[in-house]
Amino acid sequence: MKKKPLKNFSFYAIIDYKTLKGRNILKTANRLILGGADIIQLRFKNTALSKVIQDALRISRLAKKHNTIFIINNRLDIALLSRADGVHLGQEDVPVRLARRMLGKDKIIGVSCHSLSQLLKAQNEKADYLSVGPIFSTPTKPQYKPVGLGLLKKAKKKIKIPYLAIGGINLSNLEEVLNAGAKGVAVVRAACCAGDIPGTIKKFKRIMPNPPTADGLSSLKTISLA
């Protein structure tokens, strides 16, 4: 299967079992997709593997039906089993080069980065996209100190591949993040825990640059993503 192009990369939603606290995973994924999330990721630390695989298979089918990119956090094996579009790696996970050998050229590989040196390394290793953060303090990643808006400004000058801001981003601080250079954001609580998920995504996208065209496609290659 040919790698999906990263199009209209502005809104990246992360479905996290711990954050959802028992909410229905598939219903949440469906609302995110119907609301216009460009990419959805499944994050599942300390969750039974059998449930993760079952949910990943269902979300993968749903995402393919709506032409939404589906990413698995950390686990290359589950990405392959579920036929997800790719995997997102942390700094302590499998290196990009090894992941590429295992997954093949047609899978998307993203990398979490917390410093300019990490961003440059992942770019050199041919990651498909990067996340920069956490920009602000966030309970989903308490082990990391906020990197602030300064790292976004540095990334804007040095990083040529797609990247997005992550960590504590919501409608209240979105414009501040955009003004620092971000054109794509990844969110967990701000979308998945919203009372009206589709409505919340639409509010995000109204503020963000390069809104989707009528057919929902806005080529990432034509803009300088931050």
N, C-alpha and C positions, 0 to 999 in steps of 0.2 A: 504494500500500500504506500503510495506516494505521500511524503511529508506534507501536512497541511501548512499553507502559508499563514504567517502571523498577520492577520488583517484586523483592522479596527481594534487595536490592542488596548484601548483606554481603560476598560473595566475588567479586572481579574478578581474573581470571587473564590475564597477558600472555605470549603466546607470542613469544619473541624468537629469531630465527635465530642470532645470535651466541652467546647464552647456551646454547642447546641443543647447539651444537657437533656438528652432524651427526645428531642424533637425528631420528627420523621425525616430521615436523611433524603429519601427519594423525593418526597414532597418539596423539601427545601431546594434540591437540585432542579426540580421542574420549575419552581417559581423563579429561581435565578436565571434559568435559560429563557423562559418566556418573558422575563423582565428585560432581557437584553445583555446579560453578562457575556463578554466576548470569550472568556476562558474560565473554566471552573477547575479547581484542584480539590482532591480528596486527601485530607490529613487525618491520621488515625493512630496516634501513639497510644499504647496501652489499651487497644481494642482487640477483641478476639479475631484471629486471622480469618476464621470461617465467615464471620459476619462482614468483614472488610471485603473479602473476595466477592461475596454475594452482592453487596451494595455496589462495588466497583463495576461489576458486570452489568448491573441494571442501569447505573448512571452512564456507562459507556454507550449502551444502546440508545438511551435517551438523547445523549449529546450528539451522536451520529445522526439521529433522526432530524435534529434541528441544525446540523452543521456547526455545532459549538465545539471548540477545542476542549478536550478533557485531559487533565494532567494528574498523575499519581505522585504523592509526596514520598520521596526517599526510596521506595521499594521497586527495583527494576523488575523483579519477578512478578509482582502484582500488575505492573504496567503491561507486561507481556501477556499475562493470563487474561486480563480484562480487555485487551486490545485498546488500551488508552492511547492517546496521541503522543504521550511523552511522559517524562518524569522530571520532578523538581528536586534538586540535590542541595543539601546543606554543606557547610565547610568540613564536616567530619564524615561525610558520606563517601561513596565510591567516586574516585576522580573522574572528571569529564571524559578523558581519553578512554578509560576502561569502560565507562558507561556506553560510550559510542560504539566500541567494539562489540559489546554485549547486545545492545539494542538495534544496531544497524543505522544506516544513514537516514532512514525515513522517520525516525522518532524525534520529537522535540525534546531538547534538554535545557532546563533552566537551572540557575545557581543562585543561592542566597549569598549576598556579599555585605560585609559590614565595614569595609575600608576600601580605599582606592587601590591598594595593592591587590586585594582579593578580586576587585572588579577587573583590573588589568590582566591578572592571571587567568581568570575564567574566559575573558575575551580571547586571549591568546590560545587557549585550549579549545576554541571553536564552540563554546556554548551558543545556543540559539538565542537566549535572552537571559537577563539578569534581574534580580530584585535588589534594591538598595534600602537598607534599613537595619533596625527599626528607626524610622524618622522620629517618632515620639514614643513615650513610654507606653507599653502595652502588656496586659496580663497574659496574652498568648505566648509571649517570649520574654518572661521576666528575667531570664539569665543574661540578657543583652542590654547594655546601656544604650540609650537613644543616641544615634549618630548625628541627629539634627539635620537642618536643611543644608548645611555646608557641604556635606558629602554629595548631595544632589548637584550642587553647583560645580563641584570638581568633576563629577561624572559627565556633566554636560560638555565639558571641554575635552575630555579624554576618551570617552567610550563611544564607539561607532556602531555597536550592535544594539538591538532593542533592550531597554531597561525600564523598570517601573519602581515607584516608591511604595514602601510597605511599612506598617507599624503605627497603630494609633490614629489612622487617617479616617476622618468623618466629614460630614457636610460642613461643619463649623470651621475646620482648618484646611479644607480642600483647596481653596483659592491661594492660601499661603504656600502650600506644596506646589501648586501649579506655577506660581510666581517664581519659585526657586528653580524651575526648569522641568518639572515632571509633566509628562503628557499621558502617562499611564499610572494607575494606582491599583494595588492589591488590598483587599479588605476582608476581614473575617466578621467581626461583630457588627460593624456598621450596616452590613447587608443581611447576613444570615439570621441575625437576631431582630431584625426590623419587623414591626407589625405588618407592614405592607412592603414586601420585598420588591415586587416589580415597580411600585411607585418610588421607592427609595433609589433604585438603580436609575430610573429616569431622571430623578433630581440630580444625581451625580453627573449624568451625561449632559444635562443641560448646561452645567457649569464648565464642563471640560471642553478643550479645543477639539477641532476636527470631529464634530458629531457625525454619527453614521449617516450614510447616504440612503436613498430610498430602498436600495436593495441590501442595506446593512453592511456594505463593504467599503472600507476606506483603507487603501493599501498602506501598510506600515513602511514600506520601502521608500515612500515619497516624503516622509517626514523625519525629522531628527528627534528620536524618542528620548525622553529623559525619565 
